[in-house]
């Protein structure tokens, strides 16, 4: 097997971002539809007929039924989109691993590749997780932050806060010694705490 061409990797990254955007759009539609049911005072399984079997007079039964059908459809869509994203992330992770493993290393790279932090935890669906960061990976570079920086994690946190929604290049070493180059984009509103969704410990 040869190196994955850069254009292929970029296309894979573009496709992944498109699917992530699609998931966000569907989840927004789903949230709006669920709000319609909440406002009407019914859930997905509340009866729409009274004790006599007639449509409830206090509800717009036709709208509720249509909304429920849309919610069912969109929930299924989210499951399918999530599965596609997970598959693409796996392919991206493997493609990047192949590139790093086959890329020639130099002594200067080895001399500078001293990690300054370790990934202690990563939240699912977080920007860090989407980028490929995993527990026990050791951070060698995070943007311009390296072991040589005197403040390290403090400098990293400041850098992240100043680069929300901007891609940051990250170099890590996995437990087995494999070196990876990842791209993480800090983002708020992903559903968890912080803009990265990971916890780092100093080394």
Secondary structure as GFF3:
##gff-version 3
##sequence-region A 1 203
A	DSSP	alpha_helix	6	40	.	.	.	ID=ss1
A	DSSP	alpha_helix	61	102	.	.	.	ID=ss2
A	DSSP	alpha_helix	107	112	.	.	.	ID=ss3
A	DSSP	beta_strand	117	122	.	.	.	ID=ss4
A	DSSP	alpha_helix	127	131	.	.	.	ID=ss5
A	DSSP	beta_strand	138	142	.	.	.	ID=ss6
A	DSSP	alpha_helix	153	161	.	.	.	ID=ss7
A	DSSP	beta_strand	167	173	.	.	.	ID=ss8
A	DSSP	beta_strand	179	185	.	.	.	ID=ss9
A	DSSP	beta_strand	198	202	.	.	.	ID=ss10
###
